[in-house]
């Protein structure tokens, strides 16, 4: 599974750094490093919806406060 987080200007202001940190922690805590590839990219073109996250080919809008629920529902359950 490939998870890509936007780290462009708009998403950065909305907390993309915190989203990335929390995803790194959750992936490590669940020992999913061999199943989940976490990466970053610049602008995904949905700045008004940021923090933009793609899981494979599906777009999500995530906030630092919603990362844990997002991880449980869209990453952990999907594996």
C-alpha positions as CSV (number, residue, x, y, z in Angstrom):
1,X,0.0,0.0,0.0
2,X,1.3,3.4,-0.9
3,X,0.4,6.4,1.3
4,X,1.4,9.9,0.0
5,X,1.0,13.0,2.0
6,X,1.1,16.5,0.5
7,X,3.8,18.6,2.0
8,X,3.1,21.7,-0.2
9,X,2.6,25.2,1.3
10,X,-1.1,25.0,1.9
11,X,-1.1,21.6,3.4
12,X,2.1,22.4,5.4
13,X,0.2,25.3,7.0
14,X,-2.7,23.0,7.8
15,X,-0.4,20.5,9.6
16,X,1.0,18.1,7.1
17,X,4.2,17.7,9.1
18,X,2.2,16.5,12.1
19,X,0.2,14.2,9.9
20,X,3.4,12.6,8.5
21,X,4.9,12.3,12.0
22,X,1.8,10.6,13.4
23,X,1.5,8.2,10.4
24,X,5.2,7.3,10.8
25,X,4.6,6.5,14.5
26,X,1.4,4.5,13.8
27,X,3.0,2.5,11.0
28,X,5.9,1.6,13.2
29,X,3.8,0.9,16.3
30,X,1.7,-1.6,14.2
31,X,4.8,-3.1,12.6
32,X,3.4,-2.3,9.1
33,X,6.6,-0.9,7.6
34,X,6.9,-3.8,5.2
35,X,3.3,-3.3,4.0
36,X,2.9,0.5,3.9
37,X,5.1,2.8,1.9
38,X,4.8,6.4,3.3
39,X,5.9,9.2,1.0
40,X,5.5,12.9,0.4
41,X,4.7,15.0,-2.6
42,X,4.1,18.6,-3.4
43,X,0.7,20.0,-4.4
44,X,-2.0,17.5,-5.2
45,X,-4.3,20.3,-6.5
46,X,-6.9,20.1,-3.7
47,X,-5.4,22.9,-1.5
48,X,-8.8,23.9,-0.1
49,X,-9.3,20.3,1.2
50,X,-5.9,19.8,2.7
51,X,-4.0,18.1,4.4
52,X,-4.3,15.9,1.2
53,X,-3.4,12.3,1.5
54,X,-3.6,9.6,-1.2
55,X,-3.9,5.9,-0.3
56,X,-3.0,4.1,-3.5
57,X,-5.4,6.0,-5.9
58,X,-7.9,7.2,-3.3
59,X,-7.9,10.9,-2.1
60,X,-8.6,11.8,1.6
61,X,-8.6,15.0,3.5
62,X,-6.9,14.5,6.9
63,X,-6.2,16.8,9.8
64,X,-3.7,16.3,12.6
65,X,-6.7,15.5,14.9
66,X,-8.1,12.9,12.6
67,X,-5.0,10.9,11.7
68,X,-5.5,8.1,14.2
69,X,-9.1,7.4,13.0
70,X,-8.0,7.8,9.3
71,X,-5.2,5.3,9.9
72,X,-7.5,2.8,11.6
73,X,-10.2,3.0,8.9
74,X,-8.3,3.5,5.7
75,X,-4.9,1.9,6.2
76,X,-5.0,-0.7,8.9
77,X,-8.4,-2.2,7.9
78,X,-7.5,-2.2,4.3
79,X,-4.5,-4.4,4.7
